[in-house]
Amino acid sequence: MTGGTRAIKELSLRDYKFYSKLIPLCFAVGAGMEFFMVKTGFYDKVTQLEADKIADQDAKREAFFELIKTPGTLKKDSKEDTS
């Protein structure tokens, strides 16, 4: 058991050294990507696209509710299409 425990401790120390180098590197790369996206206006563009998509969905929803509010509208349209 002592040999197995010692091997686990050595393995975890080796992993600690590896991750202590990897984590700051990943943090720096992520921070660089965020900085680039902020400086190029990426988030402004994405916000505008999302706002346009939501406005389009709201307009479609309002048109649908207007369509179902008026009774007989769907029946008239379906009769005109078949004639």
Backbone atoms as SQL, in Angstrom:
CREATE TABLE atoms (id INTEGER PRIMARY KEY, chain TEXT, resi INTEGER, resn TEXT, atom TEXT, x REAL, y REAL, z REAL);
INSERT INTO atoms VALUES
  (1, 'A', 1, 'MET', 'N', 0.805, -1.202, 0.000),
  (2, 'A', 1, 'MET', 'CA', 0.000, 0.000, 0.000),
  (3, 'A', 1, 'MET', 'C', 0.846, 1.264, 0.000),
  (4, 'A', 2, 'THR', 'N', 1.974, 1.233, 0.694),
  (5, 'A', 2, 'THR', 'CA', 2.798, 2.443, 0.762),
  (6, 'A', 2, 'THR', 'C', 3.364, 2.788, -0.609),
  (7, 'A', 3, 'GLY', 'N', 3.738, 1.790, -1.380),
  (8, 'A', 3, 'GLY', 'CA', 4.269, 2.068, -2.716),
  (9, 'A', 3, 'GLY', 'C', 3.205, 2.698, -3.610),
  (10, 'A', 4, 'GLY', 'N', 1.974, 2.192, -3.500),
  (11, 'A', 4, 'GLY', 'CA', 0.886, 2.741, -4.297),
  (12, 'A', 4, 'GLY', 'C', 0.540, 4.156, -3.901),
  (13, 'A', 5, 'THR', 'N', 0.573, 4.443, -2.620),
  (14, 'A', 5, 'THR', 'CA', 0.277, 5.788, -2.135),
  (15, 'A', 5, 'THR', 'C', 1.352, 6.761, -2.582),
  (16, 'A', 6, 'ARG', 'N', 2.602, 6.308, -2.536),
  (17, 'A', 6, 'ARG', 'CA', 3.706, 7.166, -2.963),
  (18, 'A', 6, 'ARG', 'C', 3.601, 7.488, -4.459),
  (19, 'A', 7, 'ALA', 'N', 3.206, 6.510, -5.252),
  (20, 'A', 7, 'ALA', 'CA', 3.050, 6.730, -6.689),
  (21, 'A', 7, 'ALA', 'C', 1.928, 7.731, -6.965),
  (22, 'A', 8, 'ILE', 'N', 0.861, 7.667, -6.181),
  (23, 'A', 8, 'ILE', 'CA', -0.248, 8.609, -6.347),
  (24, 'A', 8, 'ILE', 'C', 0.206, 10.019, -5.988),
  (25, 'A', 9, 'LYS', 'N', 0.989, 10.172, -4.927),
  (26, 'A', 9, 'LYS', 'CA', 1.477, 11.488, -4.541),
  (27, 'A', 9, 'LYS', 'C', 2.401, 12.056, -5.606),
  (28, 'A', 10, 'GLU', 'N', 3.285, 11.226, -6.187),
  (29, 'A', 10, 'GLU', 'CA', 4.183, 11.697, -7.232),
  (30, 'A', 10, 'GLU', 'C', 3.399, 12.096, -8.471),
  (31, 'A', 11, 'LEU', 'N', 2.380, 11.346, -8.804),
  (32, 'A', 11, 'LEU', 'CA', 1.562, 11.648, -9.966),
  (33, 'A', 11, 'LEU', 'C', 0.816, 12.963, -9.762),
  (34, 'A', 12, 'SER', 'N', 0.269, 13.166, -8.594),
  (35, 'A', 12, 'SER', 'CA', -0.472, 14.394, -8.360),
  (36, 'A', 12, 'SER', 'C', 0.467, 15.603, -8.334),
  (37, 'A', 13, 'LEU', 'N', 1.694, 15.449, -7.860),
  (38, 'A', 13, 'LEU', 'CA', 2.648, 16.544, -7.879),
  (39, 'A', 13, 'LEU', 'C', 3.035, 16.884, -9.314),
  (40, 'A', 14, 'ARG', 'N', 3.195, 15.869, -10.133),
  (41, 'A', 14, 'ARG', 'CA', 3.510, 16.088, -11.546),
  (42, 'A', 14, 'ARG', 'C', 2.335, 16.802, -12.231),
  (43, 'A', 15, 'ASP', 'N', 1.122, 16.382, -11.940),
  (44, 'A', 15, 'ASP', 'CA', -0.052, 17.036, -12.509),
  (45, 'A', 15, 'ASP', 'C', -0.158, 18.476, -12.036),
  (46, 'A', 16, 'TYR', 'N', 0.162, 18.711, -10.788),
  (47, 'A', 16, 'TYR', 'CA', 0.098, 20.073, -10.256),
  (48, 'A', 16, 'TYR', 'C', 1.046, 20.984, -11.004),
  (49, 'A', 17, 'LYS', 'N', 2.246, 20.509, -11.268),
  (50, 'A', 17, 'LYS', 'CA', 3.214, 21.323, -12.007),
  (51, 'A', 17, 'LYS', 'C', 2.727, 21.594, -13.426),
  (52, 'A', 18, 'PHE', 'N', 2.125, 20.587, -14.058),
  (53, 'A', 18, 'PHE', 'CA', 1.619, 20.755, -15.414),
  (54, 'A', 18, 'PHE', 'C', 0.469, 21.759, -15.453),
  (55, 'A', 19, 'TYR', 'N', -0.501, 21.583, -14.570),
  (56, 'A', 19, 'TYR', 'CA', -1.661, 22.473, -14.567),
  (57, 'A', 19, 'TYR', 'C', -1.305, 23.876, -14.089),
  (58, 'A', 20, 'SER', 'N', -0.297, 24.004, -13.248),
  (59, 'A', 20, 'SER', 'CA', 0.102, 25.341, -12.813),
  (60, 'A', 20, 'SER', 'C', 0.720, 26.128, -13.963),
  (61, 'A', 21, 'LYS', 'N', 1.166, 25.458, -14.997),
  (62, 'A', 21, 'LYS', 'CA', 1.656, 26.138, -16.203),
  (63, 'A', 21, 'LYS', 'C', 0.540, 26.307, -17.234),
  (64, 'A', 22, 'LEU', 'N', -0.346, 25.339, -17.303),
  (65, 'A', 22, 'LEU', 'CA', -1.402, 25.359, -18.305),
  (66, 'A', 22, 'LEU', 'C', -2.489, 26.384, -17.995),
  (67, 'A', 23, 'ILE', 'N', -2.905, 26.485, -16.763),
  (68, 'A', 23, 'ILE', 'CA', -4.018, 27.367, -16.397),
  (69, 'A', 23, 'ILE', 'C', -3.720, 28.839, -16.695),
  (70, 'A', 24, 'PRO', 'N', -2.570, 29.389, -16.309),
  (71, 'A', 24, 'PRO', 'CA', -2.302, 30.783, -16.670),
  (72, 'A', 24, 'PRO', 'C', -2.212, 31.009, -18.180),
  (73, 'A', 25, 'LEU', 'N', -1.699, 30.010, -18.903),
  (74, 'A', 25, 'LEU', 'CA', -1.636, 30.124, -20.357),
  (75, 'A', 25, 'LEU', 'C', -3.035, 30.217, -20.958),
  (76, 'A', 26, 'CYS', 'N', -3.945, 29.349, -20.513),
  (77, 'A', 26, 'CYS', 'CA', -5.325, 29.376, -21.009),
  (78, 'A', 26, 'CYS', 'C', -6.032, 30.674, -20.619),
  (79, 'A', 27, 'PHE', 'N', -5.766, 31.153, -19.425),
  (80, 'A', 27, 'PHE', 'CA', -6.341, 32.417, -18.985),
  (81, 'A', 27, 'PHE', 'C', -5.869, 33.558, -19.877),
  (82, 'A', 28, 'ALA', 'N', -4.580, 33.578, -20.194),
  (83, 'A', 28, 'ALA', 'CA', -4.026, 34.652, -21.033),
  (84, 'A', 28, 'ALA', 'C', -4.604, 34.593, -22.443),
  (85, 'A', 29, 'VAL', 'N', -4.736, 33.398, -22.996),
  (86, 'A', 29, 'VAL', 'CA', -5.312, 33.253, -24.338),
  (87, 'A', 29, 'VAL', 'C', -6.773, 33.717, -24.338),
  (88, 'A', 30, 'GLY', 'N', -7.550, 33.328, -23.334),
  (89, 'A', 30, 'GLY', 'CA', -8.950, 33.751, -23.244),
  (90, 'A', 30, 'GLY', 'C', -9.091, 35.254, -23.074),
  (91, 'A', 31, 'ALA', 'N', -8.229, 35.838, -22.258),
  (92, 'A', 31, 'ALA', 'CA', -8.268, 37.296, -22.067),
  (93, 'A', 31, 'ALA', 'C', -7.920, 38.010, -23.366),
  (94, 'A', 32, 'GLY', 'N', -6.960, 37.466, -24.109),
  (95, 'A', 32, 'GLY', 'CA', -6.596, 38.058, -25.400),
  (96, 'A', 32, 'GLY', 'C', -7.741, 37.994, -26.392),
  (97, 'A', 33, 'MET', 'N', -8.451, 36.875, -26.411),
  (98, 'A', 33, 'MET', 'CA', -9.598, 36.748, -27.311),
  (99, 'A', 33, 'MET', 'C', -10.700, 37.734, -26.944),
  (100, 'A', 34, 'GLU', 'N', -10.985, 37.858, -25.660),
  (101, 'A', 34, 'GLU', 'CA', -12.006, 38.812, -25.216),
  (102, 'A', 34, 'GLU', 'C', -11.617, 40.242, -25.573),
  (103, 'A', 35, 'PHE', 'N', -10.360, 40.590, -25.365),
  (104, 'A', 35, 'PHE', 'CA', -9.874, 41.932, -25.695),
  (105, 'A', 35, 'PHE', 'C', -10.056, 42.196, -27.188),
  (106, 'A', 36, 'PHE', 'N', -9.711, 41.227, -28.020),
  (107, 'A', 36, 'PHE', 'CA', -9.858, 41.368, -29.467),
  (108, 'A', 36, 'PHE', 'C', -11.321, 41.566, -29.850),
  (109, 'A', 37, 'MET', 'N', -12.212, 40.768, -29.246),
  (110, 'A', 37, 'MET', 'CA', -13.631, 40.879, -29.591),
  (111, 'A', 37, 'MET', 'C', -14.219, 42.218, -29.155),
  (112, 'A', 38, 'VAL', 'N', -13.780, 42.744, -28.027),
  (113, 'A', 38, 'VAL', 'CA', -14.279, 44.036, -27.569),
  (114, 'A', 38, 'VAL', 'C', -13.768, 45.144, -28.490),
  (115, 'A', 39, 'LYS', 'N', -12.498, 45.093, -28.843),
  (116, 'A', 39, 'LYS', 'CA', -11.905, 46.154, -29.670),
  (117, 'A', 39, 'LYS', 'C', -12.421, 46.156, -31.098),
  (118, 'A', 40, 'THR', 'N', -12.805, 45.006, -31.635),
  (119, 'A', 40, 'THR', 'CA', -13.291, 44.952, -33.018),
  (120, 'A', 40, 'THR', 'C', -14.790, 45.196, -33.121),
  (121, 'A', 41, 'GLY', 'N', -15.493, 45.350, -31.996),
  (122, 'A', 41, 'GLY', 'CA', -16.927, 45.613, -32.039),
  (123, 'A', 41, 'GLY', 'C', -17.766, 44.367, -32.224),
  (124, 'A', 42, 'PHE', 'N', -17.210, 43.223, -31.908),
  (125, 'A', 42, 'PHE', 'CA', -17.934, 41.961, -32.073),
  (126, 'A', 42, 'PHE', 'C', -19.205, 41.940, -31.244),
  (127, 'A', 43, 'TYR', 'N', -19.114, 42.364, -30.000),
  (128, 'A', 43, 'TYR', 'CA', -20.279, 42.305, -29.113),
  (129, 'A', 43, 'TYR', 'C', -21.361, 43.292, -29.537),
  (130, 'A', 44, 'ASP', 'N', -20.972, 44.432, -30.085),
  (131, 'A', 44, 'ASP', 'CA', -21.965, 45.378, -30.590),
  (132, 'A', 44, 'ASP', 'C', -22.737, 44.768, -31.755),
  (133, 'A', 45, 'LYS', 'N', -22.024, 44.089, -32.636),
  (134, 'A', 45, 'LYS', 'CA', -22.660, 43.462, -33.797),
  (135, 'A', 45, 'LYS', 'C', -23.599, 42.335, -33.356),
  (136, 'A', 46, 'VAL', 'N', -23.154, 41.502, -32.428),
  (137, 'A', 46, 'VAL', 'CA', -23.975, 40.390, -31.951),
  (138, 'A', 46, 'VAL', 'C', -25.217, 40.920, -31.237),
  (139, 'A', 47, 'THR', 'N', -25.057, 41.976, -30.456),
  (140, 'A', 47, 'THR', 'CA', -26.200, 42.574, -29.761),
  (141, 'A', 47, 'THR', 'C', -27.220, 43.096, -30.761),
  (142, 'A', 48, 'GLN', 'N', -26.750, 43.739, -31.825),
  (143, 'A', 48, 'GLN', 'CA', -27.657, 44.258, -32.849),
  (144, 'A', 48, 'GLN', 'C', -28.375, 43.123, -33.568),
  (145, 'A', 49, 'LEU', 'N', -27.661, 42.060, -33.907),
  (146, 'A', 49, 'LEU', 'CA', -28.292, 40.923, -34.580),
  (147, 'A', 49, 'LEU', 'C', -29.347, 40.268, -33.697),
  (148, 'A', 50, 'GLU', 'N', -29.045, 40.116, -32.418),
  (149, 'A', 50, 'GLU', 'CA', -30.021, 39.528, -31.490),
  (150, 'A', 50, 'GLU', 'C', -31.242, 40.431, -31.333),
  (151, 'A', 51, 'ALA', 'N', -31.026, 41.736, -31.281),
  (152, 'A', 51, 'ALA', 'CA', -32.146, 42.668, -31.166),
  (153, 'A', 51, 'ALA', 'C', -33.032, 42.597, -32.411),
  (154, 'A', 52, 'ASP', 'N', -32.411, 42.495, -33.595),
  (155, 'A', 52, 'ASP', 'CA', -33.179, 42.368, -34.831),
  (156, 'A', 52, 'ASP', 'C', -33.986, 41.078, -34.845),
  (157, 'A', 53, 'LYS', 'N', -33.374, 39.996, -34.380),
  (158, 'A', 53, 'LYS', 'CA', -34.060, 38.708, -34.357),
  (159, 'A', 53, 'LYS', 'C', -35.263, 38.754, -33.404),
  (160, 'A', 54, 'ILE', 'N', -35.083, 39.365, -32.251),
  (161, 'A', 54, 'ILE', 'CA', -36.179, 39.472, -31.274),
  (162, 'A', 54, 'ILE', 'C', -37.294, 40.360, -31.806),
  (163, 'A', 55, 'ALA', 'N', -36.932, 41.466, -32.459),
  (164, 'A', 55, 'ALA', 'CA', -37.945, 42.353, -33.028),
  (165, 'A', 55, 'ALA', 'C', -38.735, 41.637, -34.122),
  (166, 'A', 56, 'ASP', 'N', -38.048, 40.837, -34.927),
  (167, 'A', 56, 'ASP', 'CA', -38.717, 40.078, -35.983),
  (168, 'A', 56, 'ASP', 'C', -39.686, 39.058, -35.379),
  (169, 'A', 57, 'GLN', 'N', -39.255, 38.379, -34.329),
  (170, 'A', 57, 'GLN', 'CA', -40.134, 37.412, -33.663),
  (171, 'A', 57, 'GLN', 'C', -41.340, 38.105, -33.044),
  (172, 'A', 58, 'ASP', 'N', -41.127, 39.276, -32.454),
  (173, 'A', 58, 'ASP', 'CA', -42.246, 40.019, -31.862),
  (174, 'A', 58, 'ASP', 'C', -43.239, 40.454, -32.926),
  (175, 'A', 59, 'ALA', 'N', -42.735, 40.891, -34.080),
  (176, 'A', 59, 'ALA', 'CA', -43.635, 41.301, -35.164),
  (177, 'A', 59, 'ALA', 'C', -44.446, 40.113, -35.675),
  (178, 'A', 60, 'LYS', 'N', -43.799, 38.963, -35.813),
  (179, 'A', 60, 'LYS', 'CA', -44.528, 37.766, -36.255),
  (180, 'A', 60, 'LYS', 'C', -45.566, 37.351, -35.225),
  (181, 'A', 61, 'ARG', 'N', -45.211, 37.444, -33.948),
  (182, 'A', 61, 'ARG', 'CA', -46.144, 37.081, -32.880),
  (183, 'A', 61, 'ARG', 'C', -47.356, 38.016, -32.890),
  (184, 'A', 62, 'GLU', 'N', -47.117, 39.320, -33.034),
  (185, 'A', 62, 'GLU', 'CA', -48.220, 40.289, -33.079),
  (186, 'A', 62, 'GLU', 'C', -49.115, 40.043, -34.290),
  (187, 'A', 63, 'ALA', 'N', -48.512, 39.733, -35.439),
  (188, 'A', 63, 'ALA', 'CA', -49.311, 39.450, -36.632),
  (189, 'A', 63, 'ALA', 'C', -50.154, 38.194, -36.425),
  (190, 'A', 64, 'PHE', 'N', -49.593, 37.201, -35.771),
  (191, 'A', 64, 'PHE', 'CA', -50.341, 35.977, -35.503),
  (192, 'A', 64, 'PHE', 'C', -51.514, 36.246, -34.568),
  (193, 'A', 65, 'PHE', 'N', -51.258, 37.034, -33.512),
  (194, 'A', 65, 'PHE', 'CA', -52.344, 37.332, -32.579),
  (195, 'A', 65, 'PHE', 'C', -53.430, 38.169, -33.237),
  (196, 'A', 66, 'GLU', 'N', -53.070, 39.073, -34.121),
  (197, 'A', 66, 'GLU', 'CA', -54.080, 39.846, -34.855),
  (198, 'A', 66, 'GLU', 'C', -54.889, 38.925, -35.767),
  (199, 'A', 67, 'LEU', 'N', -54.214, 37.940, -36.341),
  (200, 'A', 67, 'LEU', 'CA', -54.892, 37.002, -37.236),
  (201, 'A', 67, 'LEU', 'C', -55.901, 36.153, -36.474),
  (202, 'A', 68, 'ILE', 'N', -55.546, 35.704, -35.289),
  (203, 'A', 68, 'ILE', 'CA', -56.476, 34.843, -34.560),
  (204, 'A', 68, 'ILE', 'C', -57.518, 35.635, -33.789),
  (205, 'A', 69, 'LYS', 'N', -57.329, 36.941, -33.605),
  (206, 'A', 69, 'LYS', 'CA', -58.332, 37.768, -32.921),
  (207, 'A', 69, 'LYS', 'C', -59.564, 37.967, -33.788),
  (208, 'A', 70, 'THR', 'N', -59.365, 38.144, -35.083),
  (209, 'A', 70, 'THR', 'CA', -60.497, 38.400, -35.965),
  (210, 'A', 70, 'THR', 'C', -61.127, 37.073, -36.364),
  (211, 'A', 71, 'PRO', 'N', -62.381, 36.858, -35.975),
  (212, 'A', 71, 'PRO', 'CA', -63.029, 35.574, -36.257),
  (213, 'A', 71, 'PRO', 'C', -63.301, 35.406, -37.751),
  (214, 'A', 72, 'GLY', 'N', -63.112, 34.192, -38.216),
  (215, 'A', 72, 'GLY', 'CA', -63.425, 33.875, -39.604),
  (216, 'A', 72, 'GLY', 'C', -62.332, 34.228, -40.586),
  (217, 'A', 73, 'THR', 'N', -61.267, 34.826, -40.170),
  (218, 'A', 73, 'THR', 'CA', -60.211, 35.220, -41.094),
  (219, 'A', 73, 'THR', 'C', -59.559, 34.002, -41.724),
  (220, 'A', 74, 'LEU', 'N', -59.314, 33.002, -40.929),
  (221, 'A', 74, 'LEU', 'CA', -58.662, 31.816, -41.454),
  (222, 'A', 74, 'LEU', 'C', -59.567, 31.069, -42.420),
  (223, 'A', 75, 'LYS', 'N', -60.871, 31.035, -42.147),
  (224, 'A', 75, 'LYS', 'CA', -61.794, 30.334, -43.035),
  (225, 'A', 75, 'LYS', 'C', -61.907, 31.047, -44.372),
  (226, 'A', 76, 'LYS', 'N', -61.955, 32.376, -44.368),
  (227, 'A', 76, 'LYS', 'CA', -62.043, 33.138, -45.614),
  (228, 'A', 76, 'LYS', 'C', -60.808, 32.900, -46.470),
  (229, 'A', 77, 'ASP', 'N', -59.642, 32.931, -45.848),
  (230, 'A', 77, 'ASP', 'CA', -58.408, 32.734, -46.600),
  (231, 'A', 77, 'ASP', 'C', -58.347, 31.338, -47.203),
  (232, 'A', 78, 'SER', 'N', -58.770, 30.338, -46.461),
  (233, 'A', 78, 'SER', 'CA', -58.705, 28.973, -46.963),
  (234, 'A', 78, 'SER', 'C', -59.726, 28.760, -48.096),
  (235, 'A', 79, 'LYS', 'N', -60.910, 29.419, -48.055),
  (236, 'A', 79, 'LYS', 'CA', -61.888, 29.289, -49.110),
  (237, 'A', 79, 'LYS', 'C', -61.407, 29.998, -50.370),
  (238, 'A', 80, 'GLU', 'N', -60.766, 31.141, -50.219),
  (239, 'A', 80, 'GLU', 'CA', -60.281, 31.864, -51.396),
  (240, 'A', 80, 'GLU', 'C', -59.174, 31.104, -52.088),
  (241, 'A', 81, 'ASP', 'N', -58.328, 30.381, -51.328),
  (242, 'A', 81, 'ASP', 'CA', -57.239, 29.647, -51.921),
  (243, 'A', 81, 'ASP', 'C', -57.731, 28.444, -52.715),
  (244, 'A', 82, 'THR', 'N', -58.818, 27.810, -52.279),
  (245, 'A', 82, 'THR', 'CA', -59.328, 26.621, -52.953),
  (246, 'A', 82, 'THR', 'C', -60.153, 26.982, -54.172),
  (247, 'A', 83, 'SER', 'N', -60.699, 28.175, -54.249),
  (248, 'A', 83, 'SER', 'CA', -61.573, 28.554, -55.377),
  (249, 'A', 83, 'SER', 'C', -60.792, 28.854, -56.613);
